[in-house]
């Protein structure tokens, strides 16, 4: 008997004396509970209205998609039993699989799917593309729906099964009819877990309870595809904003799984034999140096190239991730490395020898005369703060004037949307990062677009028809070879006109108690597979 | 007395109105946009605008303030822009952990600090006094989160005596409730103990030099009776004042302590709301804390009449 047990015993006696009863258990005795610390607070629970990753990660427990990506980023059937596409590529007919049931006991019908697609397609980039060419989307019968398009859309299944937010989750028709710009108020899905609404304390706890009606697919689970067999009666998401607290809680066994351990704390966790630490997501993240193409000095391609010429990704990655080179690499691409269609053509301008002198010379040629660069640096996001400090140093080294705006992410989020000149509430550059799963191809990678002010383009509004031509070719591509060729064109053009600057590719860890087995890597935590032994 | 209490309670209404206007104005001019946070990275400017309209953020300041004020007057603090849950529900969810932490800290601080201050004054200039005052200086100097991490490391991780984090409602038993509060209360109470101990010592030193204390000693009264019955009672008014003022210190400290020990209280709710620019939640919490602070001051004023019969309202 350890000291804590003794103290508890004494305390229990006191409690009995004081309250006259034993403490009530929170959950049924013997229930299998998983305590998980997610990357962020689950502040809302509508995967279409709120597009944060943490909302998607929780939503995958409650709702399902028609298709799901496997670890090769190939869409596999999930709620769909099959699909047929007409020879002209214009008419898609989908069948739903048997046994699909919502948590309120109602079967999943084609009408639910049609309404869900309708809501999603108002908010998602690929959904909007589909909506723009949609002639008809109707339920044929309870298990069949038909989608008629004005032009072929080869990426249909990818759009319906992608992990990039917002995902096309299927909800009951009455809920899916909610305005996509308003939040849903009922959380009824057909996934393996039910949302325990009564236990939800935003900022503290979100809980999910097993749905006994759920019938998983028979195929083995593979990322977002296959059989979603959850081995827990209840999954509790315990929100811990302080990494040191989460680290201590994992070490003491108060939690089972921590999604995003701070790199600085990983050595401590690795020394603990009761804890396993491994790479969370092989697709990692891409650091981003976003330039404003609308105003001086970055509206001049020579100035952009000067920064590109001197930028050392190694400096950025050491500042963000540290000295463990297993966690990061340089990257001459706007796309995620390691995928079948990856291309870093033209990327040597970022990964080759660096030249501060060359950058100074190019700045002089560009006629740069000391206009300040307004750098928006979010101090409340550790990777962005680190990148911002490296950037300030880089720009000063090459002779640029830096207006360093130290602020928080909320303010950066608002100010980066401004198209005003930097001195009138606008900006010159800011940092962010892109999830590797989103940046694997142009599908969900709005940051790689270069449609200028009128779009499609992300903040900074780069304008390069060659990039857009490559993106259009990717959407029309019918084979991986064609996709790779299109991505090569996009990358070459992006590097040439310096649409934005990748600051490196980096991965992060996840950590869990060693009695938890079956955890696999992926762009989001998969709850099918893990079990306690 | 009853009339005084009623007048003081009524006086909170204009105070709350000024606080409400101040907070609303401050949030209005502060940078940041909840619609941007909600919309996410992939959203277009049109999407953000539609969300802003949906939240009513496109309307003029006066309209928004008037609408919110009417809501508050009806006892409705509105809904969180992010969770969609009523602010009153969010506050109710978080009230118990924060109040528990504050009450336990307050009791701990008074039980520890007052005797320390009394003994330090009694033995002024001696090693006991110096030792206590050195402790008080440390209490002022070491930040709450450092004390919190040290306590968690020693008593939770190394000794495994207490849990690292979390909160258990008192409805599940006294010990499970207290178990989660011991370390946070010590961490949060450290600076509070230092404050009360120092003020107790200073006040007691003044009282102990009074003629009636000398008289008490001359007539042979025991030291304990002199210190705790005669001296402490007369020194109590400034001590109670500092305890009241210190509630604001506790509220601020609770924000940090709740983060360090992952206690789902109002402090964390406040931080989350500020980071996301969840205006209704921020406004609701500030109003509530203002109300609590005004009430605490009222209670302190009433305690004066108990401690010093000369004080009448």
Interface residues (C-beta under 8 A of the other chain):
Chain A: X2 X3 X4 X7 X8 X11 X12 X14 X15 X18 X19 X21 X22 X23 X24 X26 X41 X43 X44 X45 X49 X50 X51 X52 X123 X124 X125 X164 X165 X166 X179 X181 X182 X183 X185 X201 X202 X203 X204 X205 X238 X239 X240 X241 X242 X244 X245 X246 X248 X249 X251 X252 X254 X380 X407 X408 X409 X410 X411 X413 X414 X415 X417 X432 X444 X446 X447 X455 X458
Chain B: X31 X32 X33 X36 X37 X38 X39 X40 X41 X42 X43 X44 X45 X47 X48 X50 X51 X53 X54 X80 X82 X83 X84 X85 X90 X93 X94 X149 X152 X153 X156 X157 X159 X160 X161 X162 X163 X164 X165 X166 X168 X171 X172 X173 X174 X175 X176 X178 X179 X259 X260 X261 X262 X264 X268 X269 X271 X272 X275 X276 X277
